């Protein structure tokens, strides 16, 4: 088979790493990087750390509005797909790169396979929700992480080509979670001990583009009894500066802004943190897999199983609610295996072989 995989953002690099390893054992992979994330801290260090092959094509689209970014991707993907003539195009998750890859391929009648299909927040104000819904309906094959995802697709009339394969992020975590000694060394670099700190990641536009919402979050984090490490996404840092919140965050001794983390460093800190505070879907799931309590600064989540199990709490963006939750972090006794056994990449490749193998 000749498979084109389209990536462009941090979460997709994490998911692409185990799939590339599995694909390249017997097949040709054409790896396309749209350039949606282009900062070294958000892109190249993931390729370096995770051994992801150098992209065959880098579209270098860069940042911009949703329409501009997606449009530029479509313009550059179409001739590339016509030239490469892949048997199928694989897309991951819910970013603009996901939508552009699925739409470009579908219009050229190239089969599309969507990994992490069927996830729903049921919040159509989120651009990610629109991207994932469109990608699911454009795809010939939908690979689902959970039974909930399969049922979501069924309710929308998508039943053909749906496969429950588990979550490929389990594969990634099994490959790259550092050994205890390496984790201890990483914690030492940040001057923290296991259980003595919290880890915060805030990057969604609904939170970062609103001065009120971002201000509420920063105010709540500043009241923590524990040190909070806050790796700042470039957009988050820019908004903190433009809203005049950077000084407030910097003046709080319990809130430490640090540069974006590589995947290995992120796993090490998450696995040893007292809790994680995030608006990221991927981090919610990583925290669950690492058995670290999670507080999600949103009112809904795609990963409903993490909430139902008690490991994840939706706290919104009210400073008082967040502050109370920070004081009452609990570790549930049970930890169901929700996302598979780490063999998802192998299952995906086997399914692609059956469907598109020559």
N, C-alpha and C positions, 0 to 999 in steps of 0.2 A: 504494500500500500504506500501511497504518497499522501501524507496528511499535512495540511497547513494548520498550524496553531497560531492564534492571534492573541497577543498579550499587550498590556500597556500600562498597568498600574500594579502597585505593591502586592495586593492580594492575589493577582493573577500570576505573578512571578512565583509566589509560594506554591500555588497549585500546579503550575507548569513543571516545576522541578521533578517530581516523581513521575509525571506522565512522560516527559521527555526521556527519562531513563528507561521506562518500560517500552516506549515506542521504538526507540533507536536500537533495541536488541535485534529486531528483525525487519524494520521498516524504515522508510525515508520520511523524516520530519523536516518541513520547511517552517522555521520559526520566524514570525513577523512581530516586531516591536513597533507599536504605533507611535511611541514617544509621548503618550499621555502623561506619564510620570517620567521626567527627564533629569531632575536633580540627582546627583550622584548618591546622596543619602537615601533617596526614594527609589532608585533604579539600579545603578551599576553595582552597588555593594551587595545586592541580593543575587545578582548573577555570579559575582565573585564567591560569596560565601556558600552558595548552594550548588555550585558547579553547573549552572545552567549554560548550555552551549551558547556561543556568540550568535546573536540573531542573524539569520540569512539576509534579512531586510529590516532596516530601521527607517520608518516613515518620518520621524522627527517632526511630528505635528505640533507638539508643545501645548501650552495652555491657551485658553480662550473660552468664549461662551459655549454653552452646550451645542447650539446649532453650528457655530463656526468649527468647533473641534470635530464634531461628528461628520460634518460635511467634508472637511479636509481629509478625514480618514477614508471616507467613501471614494473621493476622487483618486486617492493614491492606492487604495486596495483593489479597485476594479481592474486596472491594467495588470497589476501584479498577479491576480488570480487567473486572468486570461493567459498570462505568460506561463505560470507554473502548472496550471491544469491539475490541481490536486484531486484525489478521489473524494476527499471530504475536508471541510474546514471545522476546526474545533475552537469554540469560544468558552470563556470561563466567567461565571459570576454575573455582574450587573453594572458594569461601567459603560461609558461611552464607547470604549473599544469593543466591548461585548456586542452592543447594538450595531455598530458599524460593520464588524466582521460578519455577523449573522445576516444583516441586510444586503451587504455587497454580494455575499455568496448566494443567497436565496434568489436575488434578481438575475444571477448568472446561471441559475439552475444547478449549482454545486451543492451537494448535500451538506447540511449543517448539523453538528453535534454540540449540544450545550451541556457543559458540566456545572453542577450545582443548580439544576433546573428545579422549577416548582416552588421556590421559596417565595413567600408573600408576607409583606408587612401590612397590606391592605391600606396603605397610605399613599394615594396617588399624587400627593404633593412632593414625594421623594422622587428625584430623577432616577434613582436606582430602581425603584419599583416599576417605572415605565419601561426602563431598559430590559429588566428581567422578564416582564410579561411579554414584550414584543419578541425577545429572543426565543422564548419558549414556543411561541406560536409560529415562528419562522423556521424552527428546527425540525429536522427529520428524525433525530434521535435526541431524547432528553434523558440525561443521567441524573438521578435524584439521590440526595443524601439520606433522606428520611421517608418514612411512610406518610407523614404529614404532607410532604412535597408531592408525592404521588397522588394523594387525595385532592390537593389543590388543583393539580392539572386535570384530574378527572372531572371536577366541578366545572372546569372551563371547557370541557369537551375534548381535551387532549388525552388520548388513551393509546394510540399507536406509537410504537417506538419509544415507549417509556420504560426505563430500567432502574430498579432500586439497587444501587451498587455500593452504598456507604459514602462516606465523605473523604475526599482525597486529601484534606488537610490532616487527617490522621496519619496518612502515609508520610506527609512532610514532617510532621512532628516526630514520628518514629525515626526518620532519617537524620534529623538535625538537632534534636534535643540534646544539649551538651551533658556530658557526664558530670557527676556531682563535683569533682575537683575543678573542672572547667567553670561550672556555674559559680562555685565559691570564689574563683579568681575574678569573674566578671562582677560579682557583688562587691568584691574588694575594691575594684576600680571605681565604683560609685560610692564607696564608703558606707555601705549599708549591710545589716545583718538579716538573716532570714526572719520573716515575720515582723520586722521592725518598721516596715514602710509600705506605702501604697503606690500603685502605678496607675497613672492617668493618661488616656489618649483621647483627644477630642479633635475631630476633623470634619464632621459632616457640615455641609453648607447651612443647613437649617439652624445649627448652633453657632457656627463661626461667623456667619454673615449678619447676625443680629446682635447689636450691642447689648440689648437687654438680656438676651439668653446667655451670651458669653459672659456678661458681667455677673449674672446669677451663679453660673458655674464656678467662675474664679472666686467669688465671694464665699461660696460653700466650701471649696477646697482649701481656702485660706484659714478656715476655722477648724481644720482637722487636728486631732490630738497626735497624729502620726505624721512623719515626714512623707511627703508625696513627691515622687519623681514624675515629672511631666515632660516627656519627649514631645517637642512642639513640631507638628506638621508645618511646612513652610507657609501654607495659607493661614493656619491658626496663628502663627507668629506675626504675620503681616496684619491680621485683624486686631490682635492684642495691641500692636503699635498704633494702628490708625484709630482705634477706639479709646486710646489713652488708658488701657488696662495693663500694659506691660509693667509700668512702675508699681502698680498695686500688687501684681503677682511677684515681682522681683523683691519687694519690700517684706514679703512674708517669709519668715525663716523656715516655715514648715512646707513651703511650696518651692520646689527646685526645678526650674526650667532647664532641660538638657536637649541636645541635638537629637534628631530622629534616630531610632535604633535600628541596627541590622536585625535580621531574623533570629540569629542565634542569641544575641544579647537580649532581644525581646522575650524569647522563651525562657532564658535563664532568670530574668527579673520577674516575669509573670509567675513562674513556678515557685518562687521564694517570697512573693509578696503576700502581705496579709490579705489584701483584696485588690481587685482591679476596678477602676472607674473608667467607663468608655462609652462612646457612641458608635463604635465599629462593630459590624456584624461578625467579622472574622475574629476579632479579639474576644468577643463574647464566647465564641466557640472554643478558641484556644484556652481561655480561662477554664472553661468546663473540662476540657480534656486534661488539663493540668491540675484539676481539683483545687482551683483557686476561686473563692467567692467573687462574684462580679456584680457591680452596680452599673446599670445602663441608664445614661442620661437621655432617655427617649421615653415616649409613652406607648410604644409598640416595638415588637421585634419579629424578625423572620424566624428566629431560632426559639420557637415557643417551648420546645422540650426543655431547654435550659432553665426557663422560668418555672415550668411545671415541676421540675425536679428540686427546686428550691435553691439551686446554685446561682441563679441570676435573678436580680430584682430590678424592675423598671421604676426609676425614681424621678423621671421627668427632669425639668430644669428649675424647679423651685428650690431656692437656696436652703430653706428650712428643712424640706423633705430630704434633700441630699445630705445636709449636715447630720440629721437624725440617723439616716441610714449608715453614714460613716461611723457613727458611734455604736452601731448595733450589727456589726458584721458577724455572720454565723456560718459555720461549716456543717451542712447536712450530713447525716450519718450514712445515707445510701448514695451510691453513684452509679446509676444504670449505664450500660454501654449503649449509647444512643447512635453512634456514628460509624459503626463498622469496626473491622479488625485490622485496618491498615493495608488491605489488599485491593483497594479501590482502583488504583492505576492498572493493575493486572486485569481486573474485570472489565474495565473500559476498553483496553486494547483488545481483549478477546472478543468483545461485542463488536468493535469496529472491524475486526478481521472477518467475522461472520457476515457482516453487512456489506463491507466494501472491499474485502480481499479479492484478489484476482486469481 
